[in-house]
Amino acid sequence: MKFNQWKIWLKSKPWILKWFILLVLVRPIIDNLYFLKDISPFLSPLYIAGVLTPLMVIYVLTKTKKPASTKLDRHMRFFSFFLLLGTFFVIVFDPLSMESFEYLLKLSLPVYMYFFARRFIQSKEDLDGILTTFLYSSIFVAGILMYEVVINPIRVEESRGMGRIQGSFGDVVSYGIYLLFSFLIACYFYFSKRKLVPMRKRLRTLLIVTAFALLALVNIHHIASYTIFVLILLLFLVYNFKTNKAAAFGISLMLFSLFIFFGQPIIEKKVTPLLETDVAVFEGEQESSKLLHGRVGRWEYMAGIFTDQNIFVQFFGYPFTLKYSYHFVGVGSHSDYVRILFLSGYFGLYAYLLVLFSFFKRAKQTGYAQRFLAYGLLAIILLYSVSVVPTYYPPFVYMMMCIFAYIALPFKMISKKVINE
């Protein structure tokens, strides 16, 4: 979407919805003021946005018409029941603390953002508009990245003997989220506008975004982000061969040439050190608990605690023990699958996987570019969720739920005949 088109789309939205577009636009700035929450929650834009967002969502839900229900909506309601039930019992343990209030907002984020997105996303134009907004917001992230690489790192985190730059974000995953979604969105627009925009312009935008994504990758040293980036790139090449074999061959040749000249040094210097422990495990030199930077050991310990509970707790979630559970249902689990299992039990995890499967099935019946976007999103969700808790990060949830909301539209609204490709 061109800037002028984006401005027209932005102006066409009533303020009851426009606030969300502005929130997505400034979210990287808000996230880089993360440190202010340690001074006072009343000075932190992060807390202010965290409190105002669900309030605005509730207002929107009460003032706008409920959309026609689809199967994905029903599966999402099923998952929401178990997630909110677990969240309620997390809060019951310590209902009056600031920490409890923070967990209430974060744990319920996927639920209220999905049902808001269903009111917000009503067409392909809305989808393209919010994806364009995310790309514009990433310009700020690219600026911080350039400052850290060229001038001076703002904050460096040591991991596996390597220094990870992370700006003023809470952790390095935030960089990963912005680089991966920006790359996915740029690839989507490359396909979506192939009949409207000359290849030279589409390729130029894609190459600029890819260059910044690669620059971020080689400086955050995050193996999950490396893996997902490569998978999206391969998916892009596969789809490109289906639409334009000559262009796909040219791009593949260019990538192969770049890999020959620069790939091996980057892998040896940036990737291999991240895998040394995992390789040692497979060679029998380390215990299996050391896999994935020690995460497997953590999961084994947590699984032991979970399976020691009664069957009711296992089916509905650890919070039903009415014990302290913040470390199990937050980032401490280091896996969204584990986190959701602890929060909502076997029922909740099953319901979540059912949502993802329903999304996949509906995505197969959309247009070419939309399928690429949906499959790329699934790759990010499924792989990030192994060692990260992506649905705990607002920027991730914003984009995830907007794409989910588009796929959840009645098929007549996302028919192959109405896409501009």
Summary of the structure (lengths in Angstrom):
residues: 421
radius of gyration: 21.5
end to end distance: 12.4
largest distance: 62.4
contacts: 1364
relative contact order: 0.13
helix: 79%
strand: 2%
